[in-house]
Amino acid sequence: MIHHIDEASRRVLEHVEVVAQQIGLHQRLLLSHRGDIDDLLADEQVVVLLGQQQVGQILDTLDRCNIRCAGTTLAVVHDLGLELAQLAGDLIGGEVDGGVHICTVLGNAKQAIEDNRLDATIYDSADALIDDPNVDAVVIASRNDVHLDPLLHTIAIGKPTFTEKPMTINGSDSWKVVEAEVAKGRKTIQVGFNWRFDPGYDAMKTFVGDGQIGALLMAGMRHYNAQASTSYYGTDNVINDTLIHNFDMLHYMFDGDITSVEMKFARMNTLNPNGESLREPQLTIVEFSDGALATAEANVNCQYGYDIQCRLVGESGIISLPDVATPEVRKAGQISHAISSAWFGRFIEAYDREFDRFFANIEADRQPGGKEATAWDGYVANVVADAALDSLHHGGRIPVTLNEQPALYR
């Protein structure tokens, strides 16, 4: 069964239809279809997306995942604005690896079903969809400000849920998610901090965990984009959508509490097309409870490409995140390596791995934790981001105050 949500407040402006080829032995990833569908297995597992902004990227990731659940079915819902819908269509139009055919449809959910001959169900609300007994797990990749209610609902009924970062829009809302899990006595939320699954960061974490460079003293990170992802990406988005990745990675690498954060604006880039609505580059200074320091630079209009850098300084050595391997070109008196401007391409393997882990945990009835970011990790990242926004708006060094970590997450 393929499910769709029809939200009364907005039209469903994009609908992506795909049928994935058979994955492994008797395993299929069926997202939706054009034409006839083979009979599904009786023990199919249904996963639901409650809207999304990263349409092609998420579908492509799920298609490549090594999903070990027979007959996995994924429902896709889109409630994007026209600009995003058209952009997504440009990104994913045509055909992707594995014989997955994609068709972009503009219109409401009912029209999309008719146009594409879907065996689909339209729900009046996300609650109705989540409550459906045919739905076993949920993936939330909608706007940041609409994560909270579906999260609380899935926790209440015990359905495993993957939510994109940030978990919610602030620390207080994220604490509600933590409290809900604690009340149920089980972790069911995995937060999409995909950098934890990047092979380079994974190797760095192993080095740090093995004590190969001693205790960490300092870190320097760079998070550079060729240009802002949308015309409405603003000053605060640099923290909530970009630097929040860095906050989680620092928390993960140092395995310690962040106690304060201070934000600084650099000189404005004259090539920034968003003008005063997007003040950047931005620099953050992070302090840890043990005295360690870290800096993270965000430059979302660097022009030259998508560039992620990280250097950890330990007591007896330094470890740096490797650049993505690309062909070395020797031509016209120069040696060069290409730098892609596509953030998704840079972390494509990380996306595969995090979804693979999500499905593996479901199959094994295993709670997220360790490498997977939990609701507690999502809460920590939001509290640090709140402090960073406070510093950005009012200046100065802002303390980061966390509630006591519940035993469920220790």
C-alpha positions in Angstrom: 0.0 0.0 0.0 1.3 3.5 -0.9 0.1 6.3 1.2 -0.1 10.1 0.6 -1.2 13.0 2.8 -3.4 15.8 1.5 -2.8 18.9 3.7 -5.6 21.4 3.5 -3.4 24.4 4.0 -1.4 23.9 0.9 -1.5 22.1 -2.4 0.7 19.1 -3.0 2.8 20.7 -5.8 5.2 17.9 -6.5 4.8 14.2 -6.5 7.7 11.9 -7.4 6.8 8.4 -8.7 9.3 5.7 -8.8 9.5 1.9 -8.9 12.9 0.6 -7.8 14.3 -2.6 -9.3 14.6 -5.7 -7.1 17.1 -5.1 -4.4 19.0 -8.2 -3.3 17.2 -11.5 -2.8 13.4 -11.0 -2.9 13.8 -7.4 -1.7 12.2 -4.5 -3.3 12.1 -0.8 -2.6 8.7 0.3 -4.0 8.2 4.0 -3.7 5.3 4.4 -6.1 4.6 3.5 -9.7 3.5 4.2 -13.2 1.6 1.2 -14.5 1.2 -2.2 -13.0 2.8 -3.3 -9.8 3.8 -6.8 -8.9 2.1 -8.4 -5.9 3.7 -7.3 -2.7 4.9 -9.7 -0.1 2.6 -10.3 2.8 5.2 -9.2 5.3 6.0 -5.9 3.6 7.2 -3.1 5.8 5.8 0.4 5.2 7.8 3.5 5.7 6.2 7.0 5.3 7.7 10.4 4.4 5.7 13.3 5.8 6.6 15.8 3.1 10.2 16.7 2.2 12.5 19.4 0.8 15.2 17.1 -0.5 13.1 15.1 -2.8 15.5 13.6 -5.3 18.3 13.2 -2.8 16.3 11.2 -0.3 14.7 8.9 -2.9 18.0 8.3 -4.5 19.6 7.4 -1.2 16.8 5.0 -0.2 17.1 3.3 -3.6 20.7 2.5 -3.0 20.4 1.4 0.6 21.0 -2.2 1.5 17.6 -2.7 3.0 17.3 -6.1 4.6 13.6 -6.0 5.1 11.7 -8.0 2.5 9.2 -6.1 0.4 9.9 -2.7 1.9 7.4 0.0 0.8 7.9 3.7 1.1 5.2 6.3 0.8 6.2 9.8 -0.4 4.4 13.0 0.2 5.3 16.5 -1.1 3.9 19.8 0.1 6.6 22.0 -1.3 6.2 25.6 -2.6 6.3 25.9 -6.4 9.9 27.2 -6.4 11.2 24.2 -4.5 9.1 21.8 -6.5 10.5 23.0 -9.7 14.0 22.9 -8.4 13.5 19.3 -7.2 12.1 18.4 -10.6 15.3 19.8 -12.3 17.5 17.9 -9.9 15.9 14.5 -10.3 14.2 14.6 -13.7 14.7 11.6 -15.9 16.1 8.4 -14.6 18.4 7.5 -11.7 20.7 4.6 -11.1 19.1 1.2 -10.9 16.4 1.7 -13.5 14.4 4.0 -11.2 12.0 6.2 -13.3 11.0 9.5 -12.0 8.0 11.6 -13.1 7.3 15.1 -11.6 3.6 16.0 -11.3 2.2 19.4 -10.3 -1.2 19.4 -8.7 -3.1 18.1 -5.7 -2.8 14.6 -4.3 -6.0 13.4 -5.8 -5.0 14.6 -9.3 -1.6 13.0 -8.8 -3.2 9.7 -8.0 -5.4 9.8 -11.0 -2.7 10.9 -13.4 -0.3 8.2 -12.3 -2.8 5.4 -11.7 -1.7 5.0 -8.1 -3.1 2.5 -5.6 -2.9 5.2 -2.9 -4.7 6.4 0.2 -5.3 10.1 0.9 -5.4 11.1 4.5 -6.8 14.3 6.0 -4.0 14.6 8.5 -0.6 13.3 9.4 -2.1 11.9 12.6 -4.5 9.7 10.6 -1.6 8.4 8.5 0.6 7.7 11.5 -2.2 5.8 13.2 -2.7 3.5 10.3 -1.8 0.0 11.5 -0.2 -0.7 8.0 2.4 2.0 8.7 5.3 0.5 10.7 7.9 3.3 10.6 8.0 7.0 9.8 10.6 9.3 8.1 10.0 13.0 8.6 11.8 15.3 6.2 9.3 18.2 6.2 10.0 21.8 7.2 11.8 22.2 10.5 8.8 23.9 12.1 6.5 21.0 11.6 8.5 18.1 13.0 7.4 18.3 16.6 3.8 17.1 16.5 4.4 14.0 14.3 7.4 13.1 16.5 5.4 13.2 19.7 2.7 11.2 18.0 5.0 8.4 16.7 6.7 8.2 20.2 3.3 7.9 21.8 2.4 4.8 19.7 5.9 3.4 19.6 6.7 3.7 15.8 10.4 3.9 14.9 11.0 7.3 13.3 13.8 9.0 11.4 13.6 12.8 11.4 15.8 15.1 9.5 17.9 17.6 11.4 17.2 19.8 13.2 14.9 17.7 15.3 12.8 20.7 16.1 13.2 24.5 15.9 14.6 25.1 19.4 15.8 23.4 22.6 12.5 23.7 24.5 10.6 21.8 21.7 13.3 19.2 21.5 13.2 18.6 25.3 9.5 17.7 24.8 10.7 14.9 22.4 13.2 13.7 25.0 10.6 13.8 27.8 8.1 11.8 25.6 10.7 9.1 25.0 11.7 8.9 28.6 8.0 8.6 29.6 7.7 5.6 27.2 11.0 4.2 28.4 12.3 3.5 24.9 14.3 5.3 22.2 12.4 5.4 18.9 13.8 8.5 17.3 16.9 8.7 15.0 18.0 12.2 14.0 19.5 12.8 10.6 22.9 14.0 11.5 24.4 12.1 8.5 28.0 13.4 9.0 28.3 10.7 11.7 28.1 8.1 8.9 30.7 9.8 6.6 33.7 7.4 6.1 36.1 10.3 6.8 34.5 11.4 10.0 34.0 7.8 11.0 37.8 7.2 10.7 38.5 10.3 12.7 36.1 9.2 15.5 37.9 5.8 15.6 41.3 7.6 16.0 39.9 9.8 18.8 38.2 6.9 20.5 41.3 4.7 20.4 43.3 7.5 22.0 45.8 7.6 19.1 46.3 11.4 19.4 45.5 11.7 23.1 42.9 14.0 24.6 41.4 16.6 22.2 42.5 20.1 22.9 41.2 22.1 19.9 39.3 21.8 16.6 38.8 23.9 13.5 35.9 23.3 11.1 34.8 24.8 7.8 31.4 24.5 6.3 31.4 26.2 2.9 28.7 26.2 0.2 29.1 27.7 -3.3 25.9 29.6 -2.8 22.8 29.6 -0.5 20.4 26.8 -1.2 17.3 29.0 -1.6 16.4 32.6 -2.1 14.9 32.7 1.3 17.9 31.2 3.2 18.5 33.9 5.7 21.0 34.9 8.5 19.5 32.6 11.1 19.5 29.6 8.7 23.3 29.7 8.8 23.0 28.4 12.4 19.8 26.3 12.2 20.4 24.6 8.9 24.2 24.7 8.4 26.2 25.1 11.6 23.9 22.8 13.5 25.8 19.9 11.7 29.0 21.2 13.1 27.6 21.5 16.6 26.5 17.9 16.5 29.8 16.7 15.1 31.8 18.6 17.8 29.6 17.1 20.5 30.1 13.7 19.0 33.9 13.9 18.5 34.7 15.5 21.8 32.2 13.3 23.7 31.8 16.2 26.1 29.5 19.0 27.1 29.6 22.3 25.2 29.4 25.0 27.8 29.4 28.2 25.8 29.3 29.6 22.2 30.1 32.9 20.7 29.2 34.1 17.2 31.0 36.6 15.0 30.2 38.1 11.6 32.9 38.4 9.1 33.1 41.0 6.4 30.1 40.7 4.0 30.7 38.9 0.7 29.8 41.3 -2.1 28.9 38.3 -4.3 26.1 37.3 -1.8 22.9 37.7 -3.9 20.6 37.6 -0.8 22.1 40.9 0.5 21.3 42.0 4.1 18.8 39.2 4.6 21.7 36.8 4.7 24.6 38.1 6.9 27.6 35.9 6.5 30.3 34.5 6.7 29.8 33.6 10.3 32.3 32.2 12.8 31.5 30.4 16.0 33.7 29.8 19.0 32.8 26.8 21.1 34.0 26.0 24.6 33.8 22.6 26.3 33.5 21.7 30.0 37.1 20.4 30.1 38.5 23.6 28.6 38.9 22.4 25.0 38.1 25.0 22.3 36.7 24.7 18.7 35.9 27.1 15.9 33.5 26.5 13.0 33.3 28.8 10.0 30.2 29.0 7.9 30.5 30.5 4.4 27.5 29.8 2.3 28.5 32.0 -0.7 32.1 30.9 -1.2 31.5 30.5 -5.0 34.1 27.7 -5.6 32.3 24.7 -4.3 30.9 22.6 -1.4 33.9 22.3 1.0 33.8 20.5 4.4 37.0 20.7 6.5 37.8 19.5 10.0 41.0 19.3 12.0 41.3 17.9 15.5 44.3 18.8 17.6 45.2 16.2 20.3 47.8 16.0 22.9 50.2 14.0 20.7 49.0 14.6 17.2 46.6 16.1 14.7 44.0 14.4 12.5 42.3 16.0 9.5 39.2 15.1 7.5 40.3 13.9 4.1 39.2 15.6 1.0 36.9 13.7 -1.3 38.9 11.7 -3.8 38.7 13.1 -7.3 40.9 12.5 -10.3 44.1 14.6 -10.4 44.3 16.5 -13.7 47.7 17.6 -15.0 47.1 20.1 -17.8 48.4 23.5 -19.1 51.1 23.8 -16.5 48.7 23.0 -13.6 47.8 20.1 -11.3 44.2 20.3 -10.2 41.4 18.4 -8.4 37.7 19.2 -9.0 35.5 20.4 -6.1 31.8 19.7 -6.5 29.2 22.3 -5.5 26.7 19.5 -4.7 26.4 19.0 -0.9 24.4 15.8 -1.5 27.2 14.3 -3.6 29.7 15.0 -1.0 27.8 13.0 1.6 26.1 10.5 -0.6 27.6 7.5 1.2 26.8 8.9 4.6 23.1 9.2 3.6 23.1 5.6 2.4 24.7 4.4 5.6 22.4 6.3 8.0 19.2 5.0 6.3 20.7 1.5 6.1 21.2 1.7 9.9 17.7 3.0 10.4 16.2 0.0 8.6 18.5 -2.5 10.2 17.5 -1.2 13.6 13.9 -1.6 12.7 14.4 -5.2 11.5 16.4 -6.1 14.7 14.0 -4.3 17.0 17.1 -2.3 18.2 17.0 1.2 19.7 19.1 3.9 18.2 22.3 5.1 20.0 26.0 5.3 19.7 26.7 6.3 16.1 23.1 7.1 15.4 22.0 10.5 16.8 19.2 10.1 19.4 16.6 12.5 20.5 19.1 13.6 23.3 21.7 14.5 20.6 19.0 16.4 18.7 18.2 18.3 21.9 21.8 19.1 22.6 22.3 20.5 19.0 19.2 22.6 19.4 20.3 24.1 22.7 23.7 25.0 21.3 22.0 26.5 18.2 19.7 28.6 20.5 22.8 30.0 22.3 24.4 30.7 19.0 21.4 32.6 17.8 21.4 34.6 21.0 25.0 35.5 20.5 24.4 36.3 16.9 21.5 38.7 17.7 22.9 40.3 20.9 26.6 39.6 20.8 29.0 38.1 23.3 29.7 34.7 24.8 26.5 32.8 25.7 26.4 29.9 28.2 25.0 26.6 27.0 22.7 25.2 29.7 21.5 21.6 29.3 19.0 19.8 31.4 20.3 16.7 33.1 20.7 13.8 30.7 18.1 11.1 31.4 19.3 7.6 32.2 17.7 6.3 29.0 20.5 8.0 27.0 23.5 7.1 29.1 
